[in-house]
Amino acid sequence: MIVGKLWRTLKAQINKLANFFWSADPIAQMQYEYDLAVVQLKEGREGLEQYRALVERVSRQVATAKAHASSLESKVKAYLQAGDRETAAKFALELQKAKNDLAENEGQLEMHEEAYTNNVEKIKHASSKLSQIREKIQKYDAELKMSRAEAEMAKLATSFKFDVTTDFGEIETVIQEKIGLNRAKVRVAADLSGEGIGDIKREQAMEKAMADTALREFEVQMGLVTPATAGVQEAEKELGPAQKAKEGTKQRAR
């Protein structure tokens, strides 16, 4: 009683495990069954070839029996024509046995030919079915892969939401913050690039004035201009038209 229950429980667990592997990869199971059928079909074809050899042997026996019966029939006729009835009767008895053997062999040959033809049709039909099964395996494999891809795409479509409450949304927020920080650095660098421009311009003006003074001193030293002329030219250079008019008015008033 207890052993029986344990055995049934064990069989149930084995069946459960088998169903698990069976449903885990149905395409592989179909391919396995297909391969087994191909092996069985190959064995059946080999058996059919051996059976055909038997049919050919029986066919040769029938042909031999026909030739023997024909030979005996000719001998019987020849001895009858020769008037030797005793010898003719002996060959006639042998001819009767040969015809019985021929009839039996012809019956066996007909039976074997019919069986062979039926087996050929069965194997052809099985080959056709295997071809259809192979096409179905390829079709189901493609459809199964496509359905899995569609299921994954549907899952992604529901999980990839641009919402700050999801992980993807949080990642997007971090990326946007980094982009904003990088743009802020660029703006600050651009704003800071204007600092010190005034000082640079004043320094450049001072260097130009110092260069002009050095040039006037060089001209005076070389005798190219007199100090008075150099001062007037410099004054005229530094005063604009309005300032010159104002200075002339002051001189006339004096």
C-alpha positions in Angstrom: 0.0 0.0 0.0 2.7 2.5 1.1 5.0 1.4 -1.7 2.2 1.9 -4.2 1.5 5.4 -3.0 5.2 6.3 -3.1 5.5 4.9 -6.6 2.5 6.9 -7.8 3.9 10.0 -6.2 7.2 9.5 -7.8 5.6 9.0 -11.2 3.6 12.2 -10.7 6.8 14.2 -10.0 8.5 12.7 -12.9 5.6 13.5 -15.1 5.6 17.1 -13.7 9.3 17.4 -14.6 8.7 16.0 -18.0 5.9 18.5 -18.7 8.2 21.3 -17.5 10.9 20.4 -20.0 8.3 19.6 -22.6 6.8 23.1 -22.4 10.1 24.9 -21.8 11.1 24.7 -25.5 8.4 23.2 -27.6 10.3 23.9 -30.9 13.1 21.7 -29.6 10.6 19.0 -28.7 9.1 19.1 -32.2 12.6 19.0 -33.7 13.4 16.0 -31.5 10.2 14.2 -32.7 11.0 15.1 -36.3 14.5 13.6 -36.0 13.1 10.4 -34.5 10.7 10.1 -37.4 13.5 10.7 -39.9 15.5 7.9 -38.3 12.5 5.6 -38.3 11.8 6.5 -41.9 15.4 5.7 -42.8 15.1 2.3 -41.1 11.9 1.7 -42.9 13.5 2.5 -46.3 16.4 0.1 -45.5 13.8 -2.6 -44.6 11.9 -1.9 -47.8 15.1 -2.3 -49.8 15.6 -5.7 -48.2 12.0 -6.6 -48.9 12.4 -5.7 -52.5 15.4 -8.1 -52.7 13.0 -10.8 -51.4 10.5 -9.9 -54.1 13.2 -10.1 -56.8 14.2 -13.5 -55.5 10.7 -14.8 -55.7 10.3 -13.3 -59.1 13.4 -15.2 -60.3 11.9 -18.4 -58.8 8.7 -17.8 -60.8 10.6 -17.2 -64.0 12.7 -20.4 -63.4 9.5 -22.4 -62.7 7.9 -21.1 -65.8 10.9 -22.1 -67.9 11.0 -25.5 -66.2 7.3 -26.1 -66.8 7.6 -25.0 -70.5 10.5 -27.4 -70.9 8.6 -30.3 -69.4 5.6 -29.5 -71.5 7.8 -29.7 -74.6 9.2 -33.1 -73.5 5.7 -34.5 -72.9 4.7 -33.5 -76.4 7.8 -34.8 -78.0 7.5 -38.2 -76.3 3.8 -38.4 -77.2 4.6 -37.8 -80.8 7.3 -40.4 -80.6 4.8 -42.9 -79.2 6.6 -43.3 -75.9 3.7 -42.9 -73.6 5.5 -44.2 -70.6 8.2 -41.6 -70.7 5.6 -39.0 -71.6 3.6 -39.9 -68.6 6.6 -39.6 -66.3 7.3 -36.1 -67.6 3.6 -35.2 -67.5 3.6 -36.0 -63.7 6.7 -33.9 -63.2 5.0 -31.1 -65.3 2.0 -31.2 -63.0 4.2 -30.8 -59.9 6.1 -27.9 -61.6 2.8 -26.2 -62.5 1.7 -26.5 -58.8 5.0 -25.0 -57.6 4.7 -22.2 -60.3 1.2 -21.4 -59.1 2.3 -21.2 -55.5 5.3 -19.0 -56.4 3.2 -16.7 -58.5 0.8 -16.3 -55.6 3.6 -15.4 -53.3 5.1 -13.0 -55.9 1.7 -11.3 -56.3 1.4 -11.0 -52.5 4.9 -9.7 -52.1 4.5 -7.2 -54.9 1.4 -5.8 -53.4 2.9 -5.5 -50.0 6.0 -3.8 -51.5 3.8 -1.3 -53.4 1.8 -0.5 -50.2 5.0 0.0 -48.2 6.4 2.3 -50.9 3.2 4.4 -50.8 3.4 4.5 -47.0 7.0 5.7 -47.0 6.2 8.3 -49.7 3.3 9.5 -47.6 5.5 9.6 -44.5 8.2 11.5 -46.4 5.6 14.1 -47.5 4.3 14.4 -43.9 7.9 14.9 -42.6 8.4 17.6 -45.2 5.2 19.4 -44.0 6.3 18.9 -40.4 9.7 20.5 -41.2 8.0 23.5 -42.7 5.7 23.8 -39.7 8.7 23.6 -37.3 10.4 26.5 -39.3 7.1 28.4 -39.3 6.4 27.9 -35.6 10.0 28.7 -34.7 9.7 32.0 -36.6 6.3 32.9 -35.2 7.4 32.0 -31.7 10.5 34.2 -31.9 8.4 37.0 -33.4 5.8 36.7 -30.6 8.5 36.8 -28.0 9.9 40.0 -29.6 6.5 41.5 -29.7 6.0 40.7 -26.1 9.3 42.3 -25.2 8.4 45.4 -27.2 5.1 45.6 -25.5 6.8 45.3 -22.1 9.3 48.1 -23.1 6.4 50.3 -24.3 4.8 50.1 -20.8 8.0 50.4 -18.8 9.7 53.2 -20.8 7.6 56.1 -19.5 9.1 59.6 -19.4 7.9 60.1 -15.8 10.1 61.4 -13.0 8.8 58.6 -10.8 10.4 55.9 -12.9 14.0 55.0 -13.1 14.1 56.1 -16.7 12.7 59.4 -15.8 15.2 59.9 -13.0 18.0 59.1 -15.4 16.6 61.6 -17.9 16.5 64.3 -15.1 20.1 63.7 -14.2 21.1 64.0 -17.9 19.2 67.2 -18.3 20.8 68.6 -15.1 24.3 67.8 -16.5 23.5 69.4 -19.8 22.3 72.5 -17.9 25.5 72.6 -15.8 27.6 72.3 -18.9 25.7 75.2 -20.6 26.1 77.3 -17.5 29.9 76.8 -17.5 30.0 78.0 -21.1 27.9 81.1 -20.3 30.1 81.9 -17.3 33.2 81.5 -19.4 31.7 83.8 -22.0 30.7 86.4 -19.4 34.1 86.3 -17.7 35.9 86.7 -21.0 35.0 90.5 -21.0 36.7 91.2 -17.7 39.9 93.4 -17.9 39.2 94.7 -21.4 39.3 98.3 -20.2 42.6 97.8 -18.4 44.0 96.2 -21.5 42.9 99.1 -23.7 44.3 101.7 -21.3 47.6 99.8 -21.2 47.7 99.7 -24.9 47.1 103.5 -25.1 49.8 104.2 -22.6 52.3 102.1 -24.6 51.3 104.0 -27.7 51.9 107.4 -26.0 55.2 106.2 -24.7 56.2 105.1 -28.2 55.2 108.5 -29.6 57.3 110.3 -27.0 60.3 108.1 -27.7 59.9 108.9 -31.4 59.8 112.7 -30.8 62.9 112.5 -28.7 64.6 110.5 -31.5 63.6 113.1 -34.1 64.9 116.0 -31.9 68.2 114.1 -31.3 68.7 113.5 -35.0 67.9 117.1 -35.8 65.0 116.2 -37.9 62.8 118.7 -35.9 63.5 121.4 -33.3 62.2 121.0 -29.8 59.8 124.0 -30.4 58.5 122.5 -33.6 58.1 119.1 -32.0 56.1 120.7 -29.2 53.8 122.6 -31.7 53.3 119.6 -33.9 52.5 117.5 -30.8 50.1 120.1 -29.6 48.4 120.4 -32.9 48.3 116.6 -33.1 46.7 116.4 -29.7 44.3 119.3 -30.1 41.2 118.9 -32.3 39.8 121.6 -34.6 37.4 123.0 -32.0 40.2 123.3 -29.4 42.4 125.1 -32.0 39.7 127.6 -32.6 39.3 128.2 -28.9 43.0 128.8 -28.5 43.1 131.3 -31.4 40.3 133.3 -29.8 42.2 133.5 -26.5 45.3 134.8 -28.3 43.5 137.5 -30.2 41.8 138.7 -27.0 45.3 139.1 -25.4 
